[in-house]
């Protein structure tokens, strides 16, 4: 089911789910090195990064573009 983002083990052992229609923006994170920040319409946000990847910038940009497209209903 493609109803949003599912980040495994985001909250210790729990999966964090963010529905596409709740996302307000996605930007580079100021808290996490080479990370992204997803802001929700209710003011909450999550900052995350990808580690141990030699294609870090390409993967991060792909994720940002994918989230932006999905959040805009495309």
Residue frames as a rotation matrix with the C-alpha (Angstrom) as fourth column:
UNK 1
0.582 0.813 0.000 0.00
0.813 -0.582 0.000 0.00
0.000 0.000 -1.000 0.00
UNK 2
-0.485 -0.771 0.413 1.45
0.786 -0.591 -0.180 3.35
0.383 0.238 0.893 -1.06
UNK 3
0.591 0.807 0.016 -0.15
0.678 -0.507 0.532 5.62
0.437 -0.304 -0.846 1.52
UNK 4
0.917 -0.303 0.259 2.97
-0.380 -0.860 0.340 7.39
0.120 -0.410 -0.904 2.74
UNK 5
-0.009 -0.993 -0.119 6.51
-0.567 0.103 -0.817 7.09
0.824 0.060 -0.564 4.02
UNK 6
0.976 0.199 -0.092 7.39
-0.051 0.613 0.788 4.28
0.213 -0.764 0.608 6.40
UNK 7
0.092 -0.977 0.192 10.67
-0.662 -0.204 -0.721 4.72
0.744 -0.061 -0.665 8.30
UNK 8
0.637 0.135 -0.759 11.59
0.261 0.888 0.378 1.51
0.725 -0.438 0.531 10.09
UNK 9
0.178 -0.535 -0.826 13.06
0.971 0.233 0.059 1.74
0.161 -0.813 0.560 13.59
UNK 10
-0.130 -0.172 0.976 12.60
0.244 -0.960 -0.137 5.51
0.961 0.220 0.167 13.61
UNK 11
0.243 0.295 0.924 11.22
-0.820 -0.446 0.358 5.45
0.518 -0.845 0.133 17.13
UNK 12
-0.222 -0.485 0.846 13.44
-0.789 0.599 0.136 2.82
-0.573 -0.637 -0.515 18.75
UNK 13
-0.847 -0.092 0.523 11.78
0.126 0.922 0.366 -0.36
-0.516 0.375 -0.770 17.46
UNK 14
0.147 0.988 0.050 8.65
0.434 -0.019 -0.901 1.28
-0.889 0.155 -0.432 16.05
UNK 15
-0.525 -0.214 0.824 8.00
0.851 -0.139 0.507 2.29
0.006 0.967 0.255 12.46
UNK 16
-0.435 0.346 -0.831 7.11
0.040 -0.915 -0.402 5.91
-0.899 -0.208 0.384 11.79
UNK 17
-0.300 0.417 0.858 4.45
0.946 0.243 0.213 6.44
-0.119 0.876 -0.468 9.12
UNK 18
-0.549 0.121 -0.827 3.91
-0.056 -0.993 -0.108 9.81
-0.834 -0.013 0.552 7.45
UNK 19
0.258 0.718 0.646 0.95
0.730 0.294 -0.618 10.06
-0.633 0.631 -0.448 5.07
UNK 20
-0.466 -0.479 0.744 1.61
0.878 -0.354 0.323 11.84
0.109 0.803 0.586 1.78
UNK 21
0.175 0.649 0.740 -1.15
0.552 -0.687 0.472 14.40
0.815 0.326 -0.479 2.29
UNK 22
0.864 0.103 -0.492 0.31
0.492 -0.376 0.785 15.56
-0.105 -0.921 -0.376 5.64
UNK 23
-0.094 -0.995 -0.026 3.69
0.928 -0.097 0.359 16.65
-0.360 0.009 0.933 4.20
UNK 24
0.810 0.321 -0.490 4.18
0.211 -0.940 -0.266 20.41
-0.546 0.112 -0.830 3.88
UNK 25
0.711 -0.628 -0.316 7.82
-0.670 -0.468 -0.576 20.49
0.214 0.622 -0.754 2.72
UNK 26
0.793 -0.608 0.049 11.09
0.556 0.754 0.351 18.62
-0.250 -0.251 0.935 2.42
UNK 27
0.804 -0.575 0.150 14.44
-0.469 -0.769 -0.433 20.38
0.365 0.278 -0.889 2.77
UNK 28
-0.053 -0.896 -0.441 18.06
0.164 0.428 -0.889 19.72
0.985 -0.119 0.124 3.69
UNK 29
0.763 0.336 -0.553 18.39
0.542 0.134 0.830 19.11
0.353 -0.932 -0.080 7.41
UNK 30
0.315 -0.648 0.693 20.29
-0.525 -0.728 -0.442 21.49
0.791 -0.225 -0.569 9.65
UNK 31
0.537 -0.001 0.844 20.31
-0.816 0.252 0.520 18.85
-0.213 -0.968 0.134 12.41
UNK 32
0.595 -0.265 0.759 21.56
0.171 0.964 0.203 15.77
-0.785 0.009 0.619 10.53
UNK 33
-0.294 -0.801 -0.522 24.67
-0.511 -0.330 0.794 15.87
-0.808 0.499 -0.312 8.38
UNK 34
-0.911 -0.059 -0.408 23.77
-0.408 0.265 0.874 15.17
0.056 0.962 -0.266 4.75
UNK 35
-0.727 0.683 0.075 20.20
0.570 0.661 -0.489 14.55
-0.383 -0.313 -0.869 5.86
UNK 36
-0.606 0.655 0.451 16.69
0.186 -0.435 0.881 15.60
0.773 0.618 0.142 4.98
UNK 37
-0.895 0.429 -0.123 13.96
0.023 -0.231 -0.973 17.23
-0.446 -0.873 0.197 7.02
UNK 38
-0.558 0.811 0.177 10.29
0.494 0.153 0.856 16.50
0.667 0.565 -0.486 6.38
UNK 39
-0.945 0.327 0.011 7.89
-0.231 -0.642 -0.731 19.10
-0.232 -0.693 0.682 7.77
UNK 40
-0.546 0.833 0.096 4.25
0.834 0.528 0.163 18.22
0.085 0.169 -0.982 8.28
UNK 41
-0.245 0.563 0.789 1.31
0.275 -0.740 0.614 20.58
0.930 0.368 0.026 7.95
UNK 42
0.773 0.569 -0.279 0.72
0.390 -0.080 0.917 20.40
0.500 -0.818 -0.284 11.73
UNK 43
0.690 -0.562 0.456 4.19
-0.650 -0.759 0.048 21.84
0.319 -0.329 -0.889 12.44
UNK 44
0.633 -0.488 0.601 5.87
-0.165 0.674 0.720 18.56
-0.756 -0.555 0.346 13.42
UNK 45
0.577 -0.492 -0.653 8.97
-0.764 -0.041 -0.644 17.44
0.290 0.870 -0.399 11.57
UNK 46
0.800 -0.451 0.396 11.48
0.176 0.807 0.564 14.64
-0.574 -0.382 0.725 11.31
UNK 47
0.435 -0.769 -0.469 15.12
-0.901 -0.377 -0.217 14.90
-0.010 0.517 -0.856 10.29
UNK 48
0.727 -0.197 0.658 16.92
0.022 0.964 0.265 11.81
-0.687 -0.178 0.705 9.02
UNK 49
0.132 -0.756 -0.642 19.98
-0.953 -0.276 0.128 10.74
-0.274 0.594 -0.756 7.11
UNK 50
0.980 0.037 -0.194 21.32
-0.112 0.913 -0.392 7.81
0.163 0.407 0.899 5.15
UNK 51
0.375 -0.886 0.272 24.57
-0.761 -0.127 0.636 6.32
-0.529 -0.445 -0.723 6.31
UNK 52
-0.234 -0.637 0.734 27.17
-0.105 0.767 0.633 4.02
-0.967 0.071 -0.246 4.78
UNK 53
0.651 0.455 0.608 26.43
0.565 0.245 -0.788 4.90
-0.507 0.856 -0.097 1.19
UNK 54
-0.473 -0.881 -0.022 28.96
0.589 -0.335 0.735 5.95
-0.655 0.335 0.678 -1.40
UNK 55
-0.642 0.349 0.683 26.14
0.545 -0.419 0.726 7.48
0.540 0.838 0.079 -3.49
UNK 56
-0.508 0.413 -0.756 24.79
0.756 -0.207 -0.621 9.53
-0.413 -0.887 -0.207 -0.60
UNK 57
-0.695 0.223 -0.684 23.98
-0.264 -0.963 -0.046 12.72
-0.669 0.148 0.728 -2.53
UNK 58
-0.805 0.396 -0.442 22.27
-0.416 0.155 0.896 10.91
0.423 0.905 0.040 -5.41
UNK 59
-0.555 0.603 -0.573 20.15
0.666 0.735 0.129 8.77
0.499 -0.310 -0.810 -3.08
UNK 60
-0.552 0.319 -0.770 19.23
0.564 -0.538 -0.627 11.73
-0.614 -0.780 0.117 -0.87
UNK 61
-0.769 0.254 -0.586 18.18
-0.515 -0.789 0.335 13.79
-0.378 0.560 0.738 -3.91
UNK 62
-0.750 0.507 -0.425 16.14
-0.050 0.597 0.801 10.88
0.660 0.621 -0.423 -5.29
UNK 63
-0.496 0.557 -0.666 14.31
0.866 0.379 -0.327 10.51
0.071 -0.739 -0.670 -1.96
UNK 64
-0.626 0.227 -0.746 13.65
0.154 -0.902 -0.404 14.25
-0.765 -0.368 0.529 -1.74
UNK 65
-0.806 0.311 -0.504 12.26
-0.591 -0.362 0.721 14.35
0.042 0.879 0.476 -5.29
UNK 66
-0.678 0.552 -0.485 10.11
0.302 0.811 0.501 11.25
0.670 0.193 -0.717 -4.74
UNK 67
-0.489 0.486 -0.725 8.62
0.814 -0.044 -0.579 12.61
-0.313 -0.873 -0.374 -1.51
UNK 68
-0.710 0.195 -0.676 7.94
-0.206 -0.976 -0.065 16.00
-0.673 0.093 0.734 -3.10
UNK 69
-0.807 0.406 -0.429 6.15
-0.418 0.121 0.900 14.38
0.418 0.906 0.072 -6.05
UNK 70
-0.542 0.600 -0.588 4.04
0.626 0.755 0.194 12.12
0.560 -0.263 -0.785 -3.84
UNK 71
-0.558 0.303 -0.773 3.17
0.637 -0.441 -0.633 14.92
-0.532 -0.845 0.053 -1.42
UNK 72
-0.679 0.283 -0.678 1.95
-0.493 -0.859 0.135 17.02
-0.544 0.426 0.723 -4.36
UNK 73
0.240 0.901 0.361 -0.29
-0.357 0.428 -0.830 14.21
-0.903 0.071 0.424 -5.57
UNK 74
0.255 -0.209 -0.944 1.76
-0.965 0.006 -0.262 13.09
0.060 0.978 -0.200 -8.58
